[in-house]
Amino acid sequence: MTTQPVELAPPTGPVVVAQPVHRWTLAELRAFTRVVPRATRGRVLPAALQFVLVSVLASVVVLGSIAALLAAFVAWYGPVLAPALRALGL
């Protein structure tokens, strides 16, 4: 038994050509890193104060959602639980 050599076809996919790397100039970097526009300079909150305000707001949202869930639970199961709680003396 002999085996025949198999001839492989050349790849038919797209040819990827490397693009040149863009070298940033100092002027481009300075223009790119200006995040805060001139009109808002001095009006931006300090990072610590912004962190505190966002934390307080997140806490209010979380506590409000917990209170809403508790109110929904009491409204839904209140009539069912009231006789049992009275029987327990609560």
C-alpha positions in Angstrom: 0.0 0.0 0.0 1.5 3.3 -1.0 0.3 6.8 -0.2 0.1 9.7 -2.6 1.5 13.1 -1.6 -1.2 15.7 -1.1 -0.7 19.1 -2.6 -2.0 22.0 -0.4 -3.6 25.0 -2.0 -2.3 28.4 -1.1 -4.3 30.5 1.4 -7.2 32.4 -0.3 -8.0 34.8 2.6 -7.5 38.6 2.6 -3.9 39.8 2.9 -3.4 41.9 6.0 -0.9 44.7 5.5 0.6 46.3 8.6 -0.2 50.0 8.9 2.4 52.5 10.0 2.2 53.5 13.7 1.1 57.1 14.3 3.7 59.0 16.3 2.1 61.6 18.5 3.6 65.1 18.5 3.8 67.0 21.7 1.2 69.5 20.5 -1.2 66.7 19.7 -0.8 65.2 23.1 -1.4 68.5 24.8 -4.5 69.1 22.8 -5.7 65.6 23.4 -5.2 65.7 27.2 -7.2 68.9 27.7 -10.3 67.3 29.2 -11.9 70.2 31.0 -13.1 73.0 28.7 -12.1 76.5 29.6 -15.7 77.5 30.3 -16.1 75.1 33.1 -12.7 75.6 34.8 -13.2 76.5 38.4 -16.8 75.2 38.5 -15.9 71.5 38.7 -16.4 69.9 42.1 -13.3 68.6 43.8 -13.0 64.8 43.5 -13.5 64.1 47.2 -16.7 66.1 47.3 -18.0 64.5 44.1 -17.3 61.1 45.6 -19.2 61.9 48.8 -22.2 63.3 46.8 -22.3 60.2 44.5 -22.0 57.9 47.5 -24.8 59.6 49.4 -27.0 59.5 46.3 -26.3 55.8 45.8 -27.1 55.1 49.4 -30.4 57.0 49.1 -31.4 55.0 46.0 -30.5 51.7 47.6 -32.3 52.4 50.9 -35.3 53.8 48.9 -35.6 50.6 46.9 -35.3 48.5 50.0 -38.1 50.5 51.6 -40.2 50.1 48.5 -39.8 46.4 48.5 -40.6 46.2 52.2 -43.8 48.3 51.7 -44.8 46.1 48.8 -44.3 43.0 51.0 -46.4 44.4 53.8 -49.1 45.5 51.4 -49.2 42.1 49.7 -48.9 39.8 52.8 -50.2 42.1 55.5 -53.8 40.8 55.5 -52.4 37.2 55.6 -49.8 37.8 58.3 -51.9 40.1 60.6 -53.9 37.3 62.3 -50.8 35.2 62.8 -48.9 38.1 64.3 -51.9 38.9 66.6 -51.9 35.2 67.7 -48.2 35.4 68.5 -48.8 38.6 70.5 -46.8 40.9 68.2 
